[in-house]
Amino acid sequence: MNSSNARQLWIKNPLAIFSNEDCQGGIVIEGSKIVELVKAGAKPSVTVNEVFDASRHVVLPGLINTHHHFYQTLTRAFPTALDKPLFPWLKSLYPVWAGLEEHQIYWSSRLALAELLLSGCTTAADHHYLFPKGLENAVDLQVDAANDLGIRATITRGSMCLGEDEGGLPPRTTIQSEQTIIEDSERVIKKFHDANEGAMIQIALAPCSPFSVTPEVMKASAQLAQRYGVHLHTHLAETHDETDFCLQQFGLRPLDYLESVGWLNKKTWLAHGIHFDTDEIKRLGSNGVGISHCPSSNMILSSGICAASALEEAGSPLGIGVDGSASNDGSNMIQEVRMAFLLQRLKDGAENVSHLDALRWATAGSAACLGRSDIGSIAIGRQADLALFNLDEARFSGHGDPLAALILCGAHSADYVLVAGNWRVKKGEIEGLDMDLLLSEHKQSAKKLAQRYAEA
C-alpha cells in the first residue's frame, strides 16, 4: 500500500492523449512512475494529493531524441559551411571545432538540452566525437549539463582516429589515438553508465563514421560494448560519398563493412541510414538494428531521404533525431517530428504516413533504438516522462483533431514537461534555469570560437 505521505499526482482529463491505452481521464503518477491510467469519465482508484487540470493540454510521452551533436549549437549557420553537402560541410567546420574548449562544451550542451526540454523532449542522445587537446573530459561536462537540467541523457562516447593524412576526412588536430579512445571509453562507462530501470544517465560507444575511424576501433568498441552491456552508435549510409569511400577503402558497401566489424545486432542504432537497398533493409530489420531518422539535417545537407516506413516494417526500431545544431540548425524535437511526418509523407504518400506514425517514431521507436523499455509510452509502470502542449496559439485556432493539430499546425514548444515525475518545464519555462545567463554565456562562447578560428 502506498504511504499516505507519498506524492500522487493526477494529470486530469487531458484534451487529448497519445497512448494505446484507454486513459482519457488522465494519468496518476507516484514518484517517478505512472501507477494508474484513468478511463474517460472515471476518477483514480487511489487518493491523490495533487491534481493538474490538463483539459487544455495534449499529453504525449516525453519525446526522445536519438541523435544530436550538442557542441554544434556554437556554429549554427556558420558562413564557411553554408550551401555545402556533407563532406565539404564537415571539412569547412573541422578546423573551427578543433578550437573547442571545456567551457564551450558545457554551455553548448546546456543550451542544446534546454532547447530540447522546451520542445517536449525528456531523453536526449548526444554523439560527441571531438576530443582535441584539452578536451579529454568532454563526456564528463555533458553529463554535468544533463544532470543540472534534470533531463535523461544517453551520452555516446564518440571518437575519430583516422586523419586526413591517412585517408580519412578529419584533420589530425581533431583525432585521438586508438588506445586513448578505448581506454577513455571504458572509463566513462564505469563512471557514468546506469543500467537500472529509470536511469537518468547512460553511456553508449560511438566511433564517428567509416571515414573517420579505423576498423580496429570499430571492432574494439564492439567488444567493449558487449563486455559492459552498452549500446553502439555511428553514422552510416548518410551520403553517396560515404558509400564510395567504403568501396574504395574497404571494398565493401557500408552495411557489409558494419557487419565485418561486428556491429550488425540489436545493440546498434545508426544515424541517418539513408542509402540502403531493399536487401540491406531486410538485413537491418532481421538483425534488429535501429535507425535514427534525421529529416531536417538530411534536407539541409541534401543527403537523401531515409526509407523510414520500410525499415520499420522490416523490423528495425525507427526513431527520430534532430542531429547537429549546425546542420539542422536547431534542437527542437516537436518540430523534428513534423519534419519527419512531412518528408516521409512526401516519399510514401499521404495515405501511407500519418501524424500518429511520426509521434510513434519519436517516442516508442526512439526508446527502442536506445534499448529502453521504461520510457517512450504512457502505460502503467513506465517512467513518468510527459510533455504537455496547449493549443491556444493562433496557429491552432479552428483545429479539429488535437493530436493531428499538434503536428499539422506546427507546435513549437511545450507548456509543461515532466521528467521522472518532476516538473522540469512550467508555463514554457525551465524550472531553476537562468535563461538570460545561459544565453549570454553561450553567445560569448560561440563568439570566442569563431574569433579563434579567424585568427588561426
ChimeraX attribute file (.defattr): number of C-alpha atoms within 10 A of each C-alpha:
attribute: neighborCount
match mode: 1-to-1
recipient: residues
	/A:1	3
	/A:2	10
	/A:3	7
	/A:4	10
	/A:5	7
	/A:6	11
	/A:7	15
	/A:8	22
	/A:9	20
	/A:10	27
	/A:11	23
	/A:12	22
	/A:13	24
	/A:14	21
	/A:15	21
	/A:16	22
	/A:17	24
	/A:18	19
	/A:19	15
	/A:20	9
	/A:21	14
	/A:22	14
	/A:23	23
	/A:24	20
	/A:25	24
	/A:26	29
	/A:27	26
	/A:28	26
	/A:29	26
	/A:30	19
	/A:31	15
	/A:32	17
	/A:33	21
	/A:34	23
	/A:35	19
	/A:36	19
	/A:37	24
	/A:38	21
	/A:39	16
	/A:40	14
	/A:41	10
	/A:42	13
	/A:43	17
	/A:44	16
	/A:45	10
	/A:46	12
	/A:47	13
	/A:48	17
	/A:49	12
	/A:50	12
	/A:51	12
	/A:52	13
	/A:53	13
	/A:54	21
	/A:55	16
	/A:56	15
	/A:57	24
	/A:58	22
	/A:59	27
	/A:60	23
	/A:61	30
	/A:62	28
	/A:63	32
	/A:64	33
	/A:65	33
	/A:66	34
	/A:67	31
	/A:68	24
	/A:69	22
	/A:70	27
	/A:71	27
	/A:72	24
	/A:73	27
	/A:74	28
	/A:75	22
	/A:76	17
	/A:77	15
	/A:78	16
	/A:79	10
	/A:80	13
	/A:81	19
	/A:82	16
	/A:83	13
	/A:84	14
	/A:85	18
	/A:86	21
	/A:87	15
	/A:88	14
	/A:89	18
	/A:90	16
	/A:91	15
	/A:92	17
	/A:93	19
	/A:94	17
	/A:95	17
	/A:96	19
	/A:97	22
	/A:98	22
	/A:99	21
	/A:100	26
	/A:101	19
	/A:102	13
	/A:103	15
	/A:104	24
	/A:105	27
	/A:106	24
	/A:107	27
	/A:108	28
	/A:109	26
	/A:110	28
	/A:111	23
	/A:112	26
	/A:113	28
	/A:114	24
	/A:115	18
	/A:116	26
	/A:117	33
	/A:118	27
	/A:119	29
	/A:120	31
	/A:121	32
	/A:122	31
	/A:123	30
	/A:124	29
	/A:125	26
	/A:126	30
	/A:127	30
	/A:128	24
	/A:129	24
	/A:130	25
	/A:131	23
	/A:132	18
	/A:133	14
	/A:134	11
	/A:135	17
	/A:136	16
	/A:137	13
	/A:138	22
	/A:139	26
	/A:140	15
	/A:141	19
	/A:142	24
	/A:143	22
	/A:144	15
	/A:145	23
	/A:146	24
	/A:147	15
	/A:148	12
	/A:149	17
	/A:150	22
	/A:151	24
	/A:152	24
	/A:153	25
	/A:154	25
	/A:155	28
	/A:156	28
	/A:157	27
	/A:158	23
	/A:159	30
	/A:160	29
	/A:161	26
	/A:162	26
	/A:163	20
	/A:164	13
	/A:165	10
	/A:166	12
	/A:167	12
	/A:168	20
	/A:169	21
	/A:170	26
	/A:171	19
	/A:172	19
	/A:173	16
	/A:174	22
	/A:175	22
	/A:176	21
	/A:177	13
	/A:178	18
	/A:179	12
	/A:180	12
	/A:181	24
	/A:182	17
	/A:183	11
	/A:184	15
	/A:185	23
	/A:186	17
	/A:187	12
	/A:188	20
	/A:189	22
	/A:190	12
	/A:191	10
	/A:192	16
	/A:193	20
	/A:194	16
	/A:195	15
	/A:196	10
	/A:197	12
	/A:198	18
	/A:199	16
	/A:200	21
	/A:201	21
	/A:202	22
	/A:203	27
	/A:204	27
	/A:205	30
	/A:206	29
	/A:207	27
	/A:208	23
	/A:209	25
	/A:210	26
	/A:211	24
	/A:212	22
	/A:213	23
	/A:214	17
	/A:215	18
	/A:216	11
	/A:217	21
	/A:218	25
	/A:219	16
	/A:220	17
	/A:221	25
	/A:222	24
	/A:223	15
	/A:224	19
	/A:225	22
	/A:226	13
	/A:227	10
	/A:228	14
	/A:229	14
	/A:230	22
	/A:231	25
	/A:232	27
	/A:233	29
	/A:234	23
	/A:235	21
	/A:236	25
	/A:237	24
	/A:238	24
	/A:239	20
	/A:240	13
	/A:241	15
	/A:242	21
	/A:243	21
	/A:244	15
	/A:245	18
	/A:246	20
	/A:247	15
	/A:248	11
	/A:249	13
	/A:250	15
	/A:251	12
	/A:252	16
	/A:253	18
	/A:254	25
	/A:255	22
	/A:256	16
	/A:257	19
	/A:258	19
	/A:259	11
	/A:260	15
	/A:261	17
	/A:262	15
	/A:263	24
	/A:264	21
	/A:265	19
	/A:266	21
	/A:267	23
	/A:268	25
	/A:269	34
	/A:270	23
	/A:271	26
	/A:272	29
	/A:273	27
	/A:274	22
	/A:275	22
	/A:276	21
	/A:277	11
	/A:278	12
	/A:279	9
	/A:280	16
	/A:281	23
	/A:282	19
	/A:283	20
	/A:284	25
	/A:285	22
	/A:286	15
	/A:287	18
	/A:288	23
	/A:289	24
	/A:290	31
	/A:291	35
	/A:292	31
	/A:293	32
	/A:294	30
	/A:295	27
	/A:296	24
	/A:297	24
	/A:298	22
	/A:299	16
	/A:300	18
	/A:301	18
	/A:302	14
	/A:303	20
	/A:304	19
	/A:305	21
	/A:306	25
	/A:307	21
	/A:308	27
	/A:309	18
	/A:310	16
	/A:311	25
	/A:312	21
	/A:313	13
	/A:314	18
	/A:315	18
	/A:316	27
	/A:317	27
	/A:318	30
	/A:319	34
	/A:320	33
	/A:321	31
	/A:322	32
	/A:323	31
	/A:324	25
	/A:325	23
	/A:326	24
	/A:327	27
	/A:328	24
	/A:329	19
	/A:330	21
	/A:331	29
	/A:332	25
	/A:333	27
	/A:334	28
	/A:335	21
	/A:336	29
	/A:337	31
	/A:338	23
	/A:339	21
	/A:340	29
	/A:341	23
	/A:342	20
	/A:343	18
	/A:344	23
	/A:345	18
	/A:346	13
	/A:347	15
	/A:348	14
	/A:349	12
	/A:350	12
	/A:351	7
	/A:352	12
	/A:353	19
	/A:354	16
	/A:355	19
	/A:356	14
	/A:357	16
	/A:358	26
	/A:359	26
	/A:360	22
	/A:361	29
	/A:362	30
	/A:363	28
	/A:364	24
	/A:365	28
	/A:366	33
	/A:367	26
	/A:368	26
	/A:369	28
	/A:370	29
	/A:371	18
	/A:372	16
	/A:373	14
	/A:374	21
	/A:375	29
	/A:376	28
	/A:377	25
	/A:378	27
	/A:379	22
	/A:380	16
	/A:381	14
	/A:382	21
	/A:383	29
	/A:384	32
	/A:385	32
	/A:386	27
	/A:387	26
	/A:388	27
	/A:389	28
	/A:390	21
	/A:391	21
	/A:392	10
	/A:393	8
	/A:394	8
	/A:395	14
	/A:396	17
	/A:397	11
	/A:398	9
	/A:399	14
	/A:400	9
	/A:401	10
	/A:402	19
	/A:403	21
	/A:404	15
	/A:405	19
	/A:406	23
	/A:407	23
	/A:408	16
	/A:409	16
	/A:410	17
	/A:411	20
	/A:412	18
	/A:413	23
	/A:414	25
	/A:415	20
	/A:416	24
	/A:417	32
	/A:418	25
	/A:419	24
	/A:420	25
	/A:421	20
	/A:422	16
	/A:423	15
	/A:424	22
	/A:425	24
	/A:426	15
	/A:427	14
	/A:428	17
	/A:429	19
	/A:430	20
	/A:431	15
	/A:432	10
	/A:433	15
	/A:434	10
	/A:435	13
	/A:436	9
	/A:437	10
	/A:438	16
	/A:439	15
	/A:440	11
	/A:441	18
	/A:442	23
	/A:443	17
	/A:444	15
	/A:445	21
	/A:446	21
	/A:447	13
	/A:448	17
	/A:449	20
	/A:450	18
	/A:451	13
	/A:452	14
	/A:453	15
	/A:454	9
	/A:455	6
	/A:456	8
